Amino acid sequence: MLDGRPLIDAHVHTARLPTLPAAWRRWAEEFGASHPWQDLYDADGALVPERVDAHFEGEGVDIALLLCEYSPRTTGTQPIEDLEPLLKHNPRRFKPIANVNPHLHYPIDAEVARQLEFGAAALKLHPVHGRFSVADPELYPAYQICRDAGVPVVVHCGTSSFPGSANRYADPAAVDDVLRLFPGLTVVLAHGGRGWWYDAAAFLALSREEVWIELSGLPPRRLPEYYARHDLRRLARKFIFGTDWPGVPGVARNARAIAGLGLDEETLGLVLGGNALRVYKGLAL
């Protein structure tokens, strides 16, 4: 709880340092300079579960959704197995999100099913780092599994500065194509269209019940600017709080900045935790 409200961070990177390129370290050090995330690692570059748990407890986080990633050409390969120490240490606070890359995984439905066995609350796709379109037919079996299992698909929808990224694949228009082919599939737009697509992301979230905007990587104070062409109070009811930890000034700091936007208490509760409880599979406070 933070200031009496449940808090869920839906976008947390807890990778082992040896799996990461130098650009990732520079990103975390630049944007996470205000909190000692490096102190949570041991000498071998592995996170110490007790330290990580205490950190998120101190930030008021009830549930943190942990990301893995299979993007060897950009941010490295961070297998879901690396999340196990945190998942076992505190299974109530830490929940995994699966990840697949159609260039690496075949058959892709088997890999999705395998990762879902870890208790994944969602499937993340990273088209920008993996250099693929979310409308690629190779992904159709993954969408079928997720729809049938009630598992949402989180799609990176925004620019990335990491070397090797292909920002053309961040356009949410491809998500619209997927939703026409897989009615009933729930999609979360991570980073909310950051860069060139704020309006497109907002339109999708407002026009489709099954689409949500996740706020990771977006400074809260600038949300009224990013979504200036939309009714922020209405759009905020489709927001899901996430930070992109460790590349963030602080989880509690960002959550309190959301609280400072003037949203009504019901909407604020949805943004900070209520919507995540509704959207992601298997979450409970």
Backbone bond lengths (Angstrom), bond angles and torsions (degrees), N, CA, C in turn:
res aa  C-N    CA-C-N  psi(-1)  N-CA   C-N-CA  omega(-1)  CA-C   N-CA-C  phi
1 M - - - 1.460 - - 1.527 109.50 -
2 L 1.319 114.87 142.79 1.455 121.01 175.21 1.525 107.89 -128.32
3 D 1.306 115.85 117.84 1.466 121.55 -179.90 1.524 111.10 54.48
4 G 1.326 115.94 37.92 1.460 121.49 176.97 1.508 115.44 82.68
5 R 1.341 117.56 4.76 1.465 120.58 -179.08 1.531 110.12 -118.24
6 P 1.329 119.04 139.62 1.465 120.83 172.36 1.522 109.94 -61.22
7 L 1.342 115.83 144.93 1.463 120.78 -177.16 1.518 110.04 -135.17
8 I 1.324 115.80 125.58 1.464 122.77 176.30 1.517 108.28 -122.30
9 D 1.331 116.13 124.74 1.457 121.65 174.38 1.524 107.50 -99.45
10 A 1.317 115.93 110.78 1.461 121.51 -171.84 1.520 113.91 -89.67
11 H 1.355 118.11 7.80 1.468 118.06 -175.10 1.525 109.20 -150.69
12 V 1.333 116.22 89.53 1.461 122.28 -174.63 1.531 109.30 -128.82
13 H 1.330 116.29 129.81 1.464 122.42 177.25 1.526 109.03 -102.53
14 T 1.310 116.77 115.08 1.468 121.45 179.69 1.523 109.50 -122.92
15 A 1.320 115.80 54.87 1.461 121.24 -175.00 1.521 111.80 -81.54
16 R 1.311 115.85 155.61 1.463 122.02 170.09 1.529 108.16 -74.36
17 L 1.326 117.05 133.96 1.461 120.75 -175.64 1.536 113.38 -59.76
18 P 1.344 120.18 -36.44 1.473 118.56 179.79 1.531 114.06 -63.70
19 T 1.331 118.12 -17.25 1.469 120.36 -179.35 1.519 112.16 -87.61
20 L 1.328 118.36 -0.64 1.456 121.66 -168.74 1.520 112.39 -110.65
21 P 1.339 117.86 144.52 1.468 120.45 174.17 1.527 110.61 -76.50
22 A 1.316 115.58 165.96 1.468 120.52 -178.77 1.521 112.12 -60.46
23 A 1.338 117.43 -32.32 1.463 120.46 -179.07 1.526 111.49 -62.69
24 W 1.333 116.72 -33.52 1.471 119.80 178.36 1.527 110.08 -65.57
25 R 1.322 116.48 -43.51 1.464 120.50 178.94 1.526 110.53 -61.39
26 R 1.330 117.53 -42.45 1.465 120.54 179.42 1.523 111.05 -63.63
27 W 1.341 116.72 -40.38 1.466 120.91 178.28 1.526 110.83 -61.84
28 A 1.325 117.08 -48.30 1.453 120.95 -178.52 1.528 111.65 -64.59
29 E 1.330 116.19 -39.65 1.458 119.79 -179.44 1.523 111.90 -68.97
30 E 1.330 117.09 -33.23 1.467 119.95 179.49 1.521 111.92 -74.45
31 F 1.338 116.93 -50.67 1.455 119.94 -172.84 1.530 113.02 -89.51
32 G 1.329 116.78 -16.47 1.459 120.00 178.44 1.513 112.83 -109.82
33 A 1.338 116.12 23.25 1.462 120.14 -174.27 1.519 113.42 -65.63
34 S 1.328 117.76 -20.51 1.464 120.04 -174.65 1.520 113.53 -86.30
35 H 1.328 118.28 -1.28 1.467 119.19 175.74 1.534 108.85 -137.49
36 P 1.322 117.89 148.34 1.478 121.40 -170.72 1.527 113.45 -83.70
37 W 1.329 117.76 62.88 1.458 120.09 -176.82 1.531 111.57 -64.82
38 Q 1.342 116.98 -29.11 1.464 119.64 -180.00 1.529 111.73 -62.67
39 D 1.326 116.53 -28.47 1.466 120.47 -178.62 1.528 112.81 -68.67
40 L 1.316 117.12 -11.18 1.463 120.74 -178.39 1.532 111.89 -85.55
41 Y 1.337 116.79 -4.76 1.462 122.38 -178.47 1.515 111.25 -100.79
42 D 1.348 116.00 152.27 1.456 120.45 172.72 1.530 109.59 -89.99
43 A 1.313 117.33 -177.08 1.466 121.89 -175.08 1.523 112.65 -65.76
44 D 1.331 117.72 -20.64 1.461 121.37 -179.92 1.528 112.59 -92.95
45 G 1.319 117.97 2.85 1.457 121.03 178.88 1.504 114.71 83.84
46 A 1.329 117.21 19.33 1.467 121.66 175.83 1.521 109.37 -104.76
47 L 1.309 116.33 141.44 1.459 120.23 177.37 1.524 110.48 -67.90
48 V 1.307 116.43 139.41 1.463 122.61 176.48 1.525 107.41 -91.24
49 P 1.337 118.75 112.73 1.468 120.50 -172.89 1.517 114.33 -52.78
50 E 1.341 118.21 -42.19 1.459 120.38 -178.66 1.532 111.36 -62.20
51 R 1.315 116.63 -38.34 1.465 120.21 179.93 1.530 111.08 -70.01
52 V 1.316 115.85 -42.85 1.461 119.70 -179.37 1.529 110.26 -64.85
53 D 1.307 116.67 -43.97 1.455 120.94 179.81 1.527 110.52 -60.52
54 A 1.323 116.62 -44.89 1.462 120.75 179.70 1.528 110.94 -64.27
55 H 1.337 116.58 -36.91 1.465 120.05 179.47 1.528 110.65 -62.83
56 F 1.324 116.80 -49.80 1.461 119.01 -177.66 1.536 111.44 -70.67
57 E 1.309 117.23 -30.96 1.462 120.14 172.84 1.529 109.43 -60.83
58 G 1.328 116.48 -44.82 1.449 120.88 179.42 1.518 113.65 -64.99
59 E 1.320 116.80 -26.60 1.459 121.42 178.19 1.527 112.20 -85.76
60 G 1.314 117.38 -1.98 1.462 121.10 178.15 1.506 114.45 82.05
61 V 1.345 117.85 18.12 1.468 121.62 -175.74 1.526 110.22 -86.65
62 D 1.312 116.39 121.02 1.466 121.60 176.75 1.524 111.20 -79.90
63 I 1.334 116.54 -41.80 1.463 122.13 -179.90 1.521 108.41 -137.33
64 A 1.323 116.16 132.85 1.462 122.29 174.10 1.517 108.59 -119.77
65 L 1.323 116.99 125.46 1.456 122.09 178.95 1.521 108.56 -93.12
66 L 1.337 115.74 120.16 1.457 122.65 -170.51 1.523 110.95 -99.43
67 L 1.328 115.80 133.39 1.454 121.80 -176.27 1.518 112.04 -100.58
68 C 1.309 116.01 140.34 1.461 122.31 164.21 1.527 106.01 -109.44
69 E 1.330 117.00 172.08 1.460 118.22 -179.48 1.529 110.14 -159.72
70 Y 1.335 114.41 140.12 1.452 121.82 178.53 1.534 108.71 -120.66
71 S 1.343 115.89 75.12 1.466 122.29 -178.50 1.524 108.86 -132.07
72 P 1.330 117.51 71.48 1.471 120.24 -171.91 1.520 114.57 -61.83
73 R 1.322 119.13 -22.15 1.460 120.61 -177.23 1.524 112.92 -85.44
74 T 1.352 117.70 -8.95 1.465 119.33 -175.64 1.528 111.94 -129.64
75 T 1.321 116.80 -70.40 1.473 120.26 -175.61 1.524 113.19 -108.02
76 G 1.312 117.62 6.32 1.454 120.06 175.09 1.516 113.95 92.90
77 T 1.322 114.46 178.83 1.461 121.60 178.33 1.522 108.89 -107.13
78 Q 1.317 115.26 116.29 1.464 122.81 -178.28 1.528 107.55 -121.89
79 P 1.328 117.55 85.89 1.467 121.20 -171.16 1.518 112.67 -65.12
80 I 1.307 114.60 153.37 1.465 119.86 -178.68 1.522 111.19 -62.65
81 E 1.334 117.43 -26.30 1.461 120.16 178.67 1.527 111.92 -61.41
82 D 1.329 117.39 -27.50 1.465 120.28 179.80 1.524 112.31 -66.96
83 L 1.330 117.40 -16.58 1.463 120.57 179.51 1.527 112.53 -81.95
84 E 1.323 117.36 -13.86 1.469 120.60 -171.55 1.522 114.70 -56.33
85 P 1.334 120.48 -41.73 1.469 118.08 -179.51 1.526 113.20 -57.87
86 L 1.332 117.57 -40.24 1.457 120.17 178.28 1.525 111.50 -71.66
87 L 1.329 116.65 -40.09 1.458 120.61 -179.49 1.525 111.01 -62.70
88 K 1.323 116.66 -38.43 1.464 120.44 -179.74 1.526 111.87 -76.74
89 H 1.327 116.40 -32.72 1.462 119.59 -178.34 1.520 111.56 -66.18
90 N 1.347 117.12 -45.01 1.466 120.00 179.12 1.524 109.19 -145.80
91 P 1.340 116.22 83.73 1.462 119.74 -177.31 1.525 114.01 -67.50
92 R 1.328 117.95 -14.86 1.470 119.72 177.02 1.532 110.52 -78.13
93 R 1.336 116.53 -37.85 1.463 118.97 -177.51 1.531 112.39 -85.94
94 F 1.319 117.12 -38.81 1.462 120.59 -172.10 1.531 111.75 -105.78
95 K 1.325 114.96 127.06 1.465 122.34 178.46 1.526 108.57 -130.41
96 P 1.334 117.75 140.65 1.469 119.55 -178.16 1.521 113.02 -87.84
97 I 1.320 114.67 156.77 1.457 123.02 167.90 1.531 106.77 -120.11
98 A 1.315 116.36 128.44 1.464 121.98 -179.48 1.529 110.31 -73.74
99 N 1.332 116.23 165.35 1.459 121.65 177.90 1.523 109.25 -152.16
100 V 1.326 116.42 137.05 1.459 120.42 174.21 1.517 110.06 -135.52
101 N 1.324 114.42 157.89 1.455 123.06 178.94 1.531 106.87 -132.60
102 P 1.340 118.46 119.26 1.474 119.42 -176.21 1.523 113.61 -64.62
103 H 1.331 117.96 -15.85 1.462 120.19 176.39 1.528 111.96 -79.44
104 L 1.325 116.83 -15.96 1.463 121.42 -174.28 1.518 113.97 -115.05
105 H 1.317 117.83 -32.44 1.460 121.18 -170.06 1.529 111.26 -107.45
106 Y 1.318 114.45 125.74 1.466 120.44 176.01 1.525 109.08 -153.12
107 P 1.332 117.13 132.55 1.458 126.69 -8.41 1.528 110.81 -71.11
108 I 1.290 116.21 139.66 1.453 119.96 -170.12 1.521 112.28 -69.52
109 D 1.332 117.64 -30.48 1.465 119.06 179.52 1.526 110.73 -67.02
110 A 1.322 117.38 -34.58 1.462 120.38 178.02 1.522 111.12 -66.26
111 E 1.329 116.70 -38.79 1.468 119.84 179.33 1.530 110.85 -69.87
112 V 1.326 117.28 -39.39 1.468 119.56 175.70 1.520 110.10 -60.78
113 A 1.324 116.58 -46.68 1.467 119.95 179.83 1.523 111.05 -60.99
114 R 1.330 117.09 -39.47 1.462 120.36 179.61 1.526 111.30 -62.53
115 Q 1.331 116.35 -45.26 1.454 119.29 -178.17 1.532 112.28 -71.98
116 L 1.304 116.88 -30.71 1.466 118.94 177.05 1.525 110.94 -64.39
117 E 1.320 117.34 -24.24 1.464 120.34 178.15 1.529 112.37 -66.70
118 F 1.328 117.07 -16.34 1.467 120.73 174.54 1.530 111.48 -76.91
119 G 1.330 116.64 -1.71 1.460 120.43 -178.08 1.511 112.89 88.61
120 A 1.330 116.87 27.97 1.457 120.74 -175.90 1.522 111.65 -61.09
121 A 1.324 114.68 135.78 1.466 121.69 179.61 1.517 111.86 -85.67
122 A 1.336 117.24 -12.28 1.461 122.20 -178.70 1.522 108.25 -166.58
123 L 1.322 115.68 170.84 1.462 122.99 170.48 1.516 107.58 -114.03
124 K 1.336 117.72 126.95 1.465 121.62 177.76 1.529 109.30 -100.95
125 L 1.316 115.88 135.03 1.454 122.37 170.44 1.518 108.47 -115.38
126 H 1.325 115.92 136.35 1.456 120.15 -179.24 1.523 109.16 -122.67
127 P 1.330 117.18 77.61 1.468 119.85 -176.61 1.525 113.34 -63.17
128 V 1.328 117.80 -31.23 1.464 120.53 -177.14 1.526 111.16 -69.62
129 H 1.342 117.26 -45.09 1.461 120.70 178.99 1.531 111.75 -79.20
130 G 1.328 116.48 -33.82 1.458 119.80 -179.35 1.507 113.97 -84.69
131 R 1.359 116.14 -12.90 1.467 122.38 176.88 1.530 111.38 62.77
132 F 1.347 114.49 56.46 1.456 120.27 175.35 1.525 108.81 -148.31
133 S 1.312 116.13 160.71 1.459 121.58 176.68 1.527 110.10 -90.18
134 V 1.319 116.69 140.89 1.464 118.57 176.45 1.521 111.25 -68.00
135 A 1.328 117.47 -14.22 1.467 121.00 176.96 1.527 112.59 -89.64
136 D 1.318 117.82 4.90 1.469 121.97 178.20 1.530 109.34 -60.45
137 P 1.334 117.84 125.62 1.472 119.90 179.47 1.526 114.29 -57.26
138 E 1.340 117.06 -22.16 1.465 119.43 176.99 1.530 111.78 -59.66
139 L 1.334 116.45 -22.65 1.466 121.14 -177.91 1.525 112.95 -89.58
140 Y 1.309 118.01 -8.12 1.463 119.95 -175.40 1.538 112.73 -57.14
141 P 1.340 118.93 -42.26 1.476 117.51 178.47 1.535 112.49 -61.69
142 A 1.328 117.12 -32.79 1.465 119.92 177.30 1.518 110.45 -66.21
143 Y 1.322 117.05 -41.87 1.461 119.91 178.68 1.524 111.24 -64.18
144 Q 1.318 115.81 -38.68 1.463 119.59 179.58 1.528 110.84 -62.07
145 I 1.327 116.51 -45.39 1.466 120.37 179.37 1.519 110.61 -61.78
146 C 1.333 116.72 -45.93 1.464 119.91 -177.16 1.521 111.55 -65.60
147 R 1.310 117.48 -42.71 1.458 119.12 178.68 1.519 111.14 -62.16
148 D 1.317 116.59 -44.88 1.459 119.80 -177.72 1.526 112.11 -67.39
149 A 1.353 116.46 -30.37 1.468 120.54 -177.68 1.528 112.73 -91.77
150 G 1.331 117.18 -3.67 1.453 119.88 -177.84 1.521 112.90 70.64
151 V 1.336 115.93 30.12 1.461 122.25 -179.84 1.527 108.82 -102.40
152 P 1.327 119.12 125.75 1.466 120.15 179.01 1.520 111.67 -73.44
153 V 1.327 115.32 155.72 1.456 121.92 174.43 1.526 108.20 -107.97
154 V 1.322 115.73 121.89 1.462 122.01 177.19 1.524 107.96 -95.45
155 V 1.322 117.16 125.53 1.458 122.25 -177.52 1.525 109.22 -117.50
156 H 1.328 116.36 126.82 1.466 120.05 173.12 1.521 107.78 -63.67
157 C 1.325 116.05 117.17 1.467 122.22 -176.49 1.527 108.03 -128.02
158 G 1.321 115.61 81.58 1.454 120.55 -177.75 1.510 110.26 166.04
159 T 1.315 115.73 161.70 1.447 120.57 -177.39 1.521 111.99 -67.91
160 S 1.330 115.66 156.66 1.453 122.87 174.98 1.520 108.24 -134.38
161 S 1.337 116.06 140.70 1.459 120.98 -179.14 1.525 112.86 -96.80
162 F 1.330 118.29 0.38 1.457 120.07 -178.44 1.532 111.07 -67.95
163 P 1.327 117.95 138.01 1.460 120.45 178.69 1.530 111.04 -56.39
164 G 1.332 114.90 135.59 1.453 120.20 -179.47 1.512 114.57 93.08
165 S 1.343 117.91 -7.64 1.460 120.73 179.74 1.523 110.65 -69.28
166 A 1.330 115.79 149.48 1.463 122.23 178.03 1.522 107.85 -120.09
167 N 1.327 117.13 91.52 1.461 121.43 -171.56 1.522 113.88 -67.43
168 R 1.323 117.60 -16.04 1.463 118.95 177.50 1.523 111.67 -61.41
169 Y 1.330 117.16 -23.49 1.465 120.16 -178.74 1.526 112.97 -84.74
170 A 1.333 118.04 3.91 1.463 120.74 178.92 1.523 113.01 -89.28
171 D 1.306 118.00 -5.17 1.463 122.40 -178.11 1.534 110.24 -64.51
172 P 1.349 118.48 123.06 1.472 119.70 -178.55 1.524 114.29 -71.81
173 A 1.327 117.71 -5.57 1.472 118.95 178.50 1.523 111.13 -57.78
174 A 1.326 116.97 -33.83 1.465 120.09 179.28 1.519 111.24 -66.31
175 V 1.327 117.13 -30.15 1.467 121.04 177.06 1.524 110.02 -63.37
176 D 1.312 116.72 -38.26 1.464 120.74 178.54 1.517 110.85 -60.17
177 D 1.346 116.47 -39.14 1.471 120.02 177.11 1.528 110.63 -62.80
178 V 1.333 117.14 -41.94 1.465 121.24 -179.75 1.523 110.57 -63.38
179 L 1.310 117.07 -42.01 1.461 120.27 -177.06 1.524 112.09 -66.72
180 R 1.305 117.11 -30.25 1.468 118.90 176.39 1.527 110.89 -69.01
181 L 1.327 116.35 -33.04 1.459 120.39 -178.82 1.523 112.47 -83.09
182 F 1.342 116.88 -25.99 1.460 121.25 -176.61 1.525 110.30 -128.63
183 P 1.331 116.55 69.90 1.468 118.78 179.36 1.524 110.77 -60.77
184 G 1.306 115.15 138.28 1.467 119.92 -178.19 1.515 113.52 96.83
185 L 1.339 118.30 -11.98 1.449 121.38 176.33 1.522 109.63 -73.70
186 T 1.319 117.18 134.65 1.463 121.91 177.04 1.521 109.34 -94.38
187 V 1.334 116.67 132.75 1.460 122.37 -177.96 1.525 109.40 -127.34
188 V 1.321 115.43 133.63 1.461 122.89 176.53 1.522 107.88 -112.52
189 L 1.326 117.10 125.50 1.453 122.30 -178.74 1.526 109.37 -92.63
190 A 1.338 116.43 95.82 1.461 120.72 179.85 1.527 109.80 -67.57
191 H 1.301 116.89 136.64 1.472 125.83 -178.90 1.520 112.66 73.96
192 G 1.324 117.07 3.80 1.461 122.07 167.15 1.514 117.21 55.34
193 G 1.344 118.22 29.18 1.455 120.43 179.61 1.513 114.04 87.04
194 R 1.316 116.94 19.96 1.469 122.89 -175.20 1.524 112.86 -45.77
195 G 1.312 114.82 128.96 1.456 120.32 178.01 1.518 111.28 107.07
196 W 1.334 117.21 -90.84 1.457 121.81 -171.49 1.531 113.79 -114.21
197 W 1.319 118.30 -2.08 1.467 118.67 -166.55 1.531 114.00 -126.61
198 Y 1.332 119.00 25.29 1.465 119.72 -179.72 1.528 111.70 -58.83
199 D 1.316 116.54 -45.50 1.462 119.47 -178.56 1.524 111.73 -64.95
200 A 1.323 116.70 -40.55 1.466 119.86 179.81 1.517 110.83 -64.23
201 A 1.340 116.81 -42.78 1.462 120.25 178.86 1.516 110.71 -64.14
202 A 1.327 116.62 -43.17 1.460 120.29 179.58 1.526 111.02 -63.48
203 F 1.328 116.65 -42.25 1.465 119.35 179.38 1.525 111.15 -60.99
204 L 1.333 116.77 -43.63 1.460 119.75 179.23 1.530 110.84 -62.06
205 A 1.321 116.90 -43.55 1.463 120.09 -177.83 1.528 111.76 -66.68
206 L 1.315 117.08 -36.44 1.463 120.20 -178.50 1.519 112.67 -79.65
207 S 1.323 116.78 -27.24 1.465 119.75 -175.68 1.521 113.37 -94.47
208 R 1.339 116.77 -16.49 1.464 119.99 -177.79 1.530 109.81 -126.58
209 E 1.306 115.60 123.20 1.458 121.24 -178.01 1.518 111.66 -59.56
210 E 1.336 117.62 -30.99 1.458 121.22 -172.96 1.530 113.87 -88.75
211 V 1.339 118.58 5.51 1.464 121.98 -178.70 1.525 110.20 -110.42
212 W 1.346 115.22 136.78 1.464 122.43 -177.49 1.515 109.35 -131.65
213 I 1.325 116.32 156.07 1.464 122.13 177.39 1.517 108.74 -110.82
214 E 1.332 115.81 124.36 1.467 121.86 178.14 1.528 108.54 -105.17
215 L 1.333 117.06 133.73 1.457 123.40 -162.09 1.519 115.55 -91.94
216 S 1.302 119.28 9.41 1.457 120.55 -176.74 1.525 111.57 -57.84
217 G 1.339 115.14 138.97 1.447 120.71 177.48 1.512 114.96 77.89
218 L 1.334 118.33 3.80 1.465 122.04 -179.30 1.526 109.49 -110.18
219 P 1.333 119.42 118.61 1.469 120.48 176.19 1.533 110.06 -60.34
220 P 1.324 118.87 120.72 1.470 120.26 -174.47 1.526 114.54 -54.55
221 R 1.321 117.28 -37.91 1.462 119.73 -176.60 1.524 111.82 -64.45
222 R 1.344 117.44 -18.65 1.457 120.36 -177.99 1.527 113.25 -97.53
223 L 1.322 117.55 0.22 1.463 119.52 179.89 1.529 112.43 -59.44
224 P 1.353 119.58 -41.90 1.468 117.85 176.47 1.523 113.17 -59.78
225 E 1.325 117.26 -31.41 1.471 121.20 177.19 1.524 111.00 -73.35
226 Y 1.338 116.66 -46.21 1.459 120.00 -177.60 1.528 112.01 -61.79
227 Y 1.328 116.05 -37.18 1.463 120.63 -176.55 1.525 111.25 -112.34
228 A 1.333 115.28 38.98 1.462 121.05 -173.94 1.523 113.14 -63.43
229 R 1.310 118.01 -24.23 1.464 120.81 -178.21 1.522 112.46 -86.18
230 H 1.326 116.51 7.11 1.463 120.38 -177.09 1.529 110.17 -129.91
231 D 1.316 116.40 158.23 1.460 122.03 174.97 1.523 107.51 -73.02
232 L 1.337 116.74 105.86 1.464 119.89 -172.83 1.520 111.65 -61.72
233 R 1.317 117.82 -37.38 1.470 119.04 -178.56 1.522 111.36 -66.10
234 R 1.317 116.29 -36.00 1.470 119.58 176.56 1.523 110.51 -71.94
235 L 1.326 116.78 -46.30 1.463 120.57 -178.62 1.523 111.23 -63.98
236 A 1.323 117.33 -36.22 1.469 120.99 -177.22 1.519 112.26 -60.43
237 R 1.299 118.16 -22.74 1.460 120.10 178.06 1.531 111.80 -70.15
238 K 1.343 116.27 -7.72 1.466 121.49 174.36 1.535 111.18 -109.50
239 F 1.324 117.98 9.37 1.467 121.94 179.67 1.522 111.27 -84.86
240 I 1.332 115.61 145.95 1.463 123.58 172.16 1.526 107.38 -125.88
241 F 1.319 116.48 127.13 1.453 120.96 -177.68 1.526 110.91 -71.34
242 G 1.329 115.76 134.80 1.455 122.98 174.33 1.507 107.54 -160.11
243 T 1.334 117.66 154.87 1.458 118.77 -172.27 1.522 115.82 -116.92
244 D 1.314 119.84 -28.91 1.469 123.70 -168.43 1.528 110.05 75.65
245 W 1.325 116.84 30.35 1.469 121.10 177.76 1.526 109.76 -52.90
246 P 1.353 120.43 138.27 1.469 127.22 10.13 1.520 115.12 -90.08
247 G 1.343 118.82 1.24 1.454 120.56 -177.56 1.508 112.62 -81.92
248 V 1.327 116.34 60.26 1.465 122.33 -174.75 1.524 107.76 -152.90
249 P 1.327 119.14 146.38 1.467 119.85 178.57 1.522 113.69 -58.39
250 G 1.320 117.62 -29.77 1.461 121.81 178.63 1.509 109.55 164.22
251 V 1.328 116.81 143.93 1.461 120.08 -178.57 1.522 110.22 -65.40
252 A 1.334 117.00 -52.67 1.467 120.19 -179.71 1.527 110.83 -61.17
253 R 1.307 116.34 -39.42 1.477 120.67 -179.87 1.522 110.45 -60.89
254 N 1.339 117.72 -44.53 1.460 120.32 178.68 1.523 111.78 -67.23
255 A 1.336 116.57 -40.59 1.465 119.49 179.72 1.526 111.01 -63.10
256 R 1.313 116.62 -41.26 1.477 119.54 178.75 1.525 111.02 -68.44
257 A 1.330 116.58 -30.40 1.457 119.07 175.80 1.529 110.89 -67.54
258 I 1.328 116.78 -36.61 1.469 120.22 173.65 1.525 109.46 -61.25
259 A 1.320 115.79 -43.92 1.466 120.20 -179.75 1.521 111.42 -62.22
260 G 1.334 117.33 -24.03 1.454 120.90 -179.66 1.514 114.76 -84.19
261 L 1.327 118.11 3.61 1.460 120.84 -178.66 1.523 113.53 -81.84
262 G 1.335 116.93 -7.10 1.457 119.97 178.36 1.511 115.02 86.67
263 L 1.332 117.23 17.82 1.462 120.44 176.97 1.517 109.55 -71.06
264 D 1.324 116.81 151.81 1.461 119.19 175.32 1.530 109.15 -68.30
265 E 1.330 116.50 160.44 1.459 121.11 -172.42 1.522 112.45 -62.16
266 E 1.325 117.93 -37.30 1.463 119.85 179.10 1.530 110.91 -63.87
267 T 1.328 116.64 -46.90 1.457 120.18 -179.77 1.522 111.03 -64.52
268 L 1.324 117.08 -41.59 1.460 120.43 178.44 1.520 111.04 -59.53
269 G 1.324 117.09 -41.80 1.460 120.60 177.34 1.516 112.64 -62.01
270 L 1.334 116.69 -36.38 1.464 120.31 177.11 1.523 110.81 -66.40
271 V 1.330 117.05 -44.00 1.461 120.93 -177.92 1.525 110.89 -63.49
272 L 1.320 117.15 -46.11 1.468 120.85 -172.51 1.523 113.84 -78.79
273 G 1.319 117.77 -16.50 1.456 117.55 -179.35 1.516 115.37 -167.34
274 G 1.317 117.64 -36.21 1.455 120.52 -173.43 1.513 114.19 -62.26
275 N 1.318 117.47 -41.87 1.469 119.52 -179.94 1.522 111.61 -67.70
276 A 1.323 117.18 -38.96 1.469 119.55 178.08 1.520 110.92 -62.45
277 L 1.327 117.11 -40.32 1.464 120.13 177.89 1.524 111.15 -60.88
278 R 1.320 116.16 -34.21 1.461 120.37 -179.78 1.522 112.32 -76.01
279 V 1.337 116.45 -38.12 1.468 121.11 -168.82 1.521 112.86 -87.92
280 Y 1.335 117.52 -47.61 1.466 120.61 -173.47 1.515 110.70 -81.42
281 K 1.307 116.25 148.60 1.462 120.87 -173.57 1.535 111.17 -82.32
282 G 1.317 115.36 132.17 1.454 121.30 169.90 1.511 115.50 80.91
283 L 1.324 118.95 13.74 1.467 119.96 179.18 1.526 111.09 -87.20
284 A 1.315 115.56 141.35 1.460 120.39 175.53 1.518 107.90 -156.87
285 L 1.308 116.16 140.94 1.462 120.89 178.46 1.517 110.56 -87.64
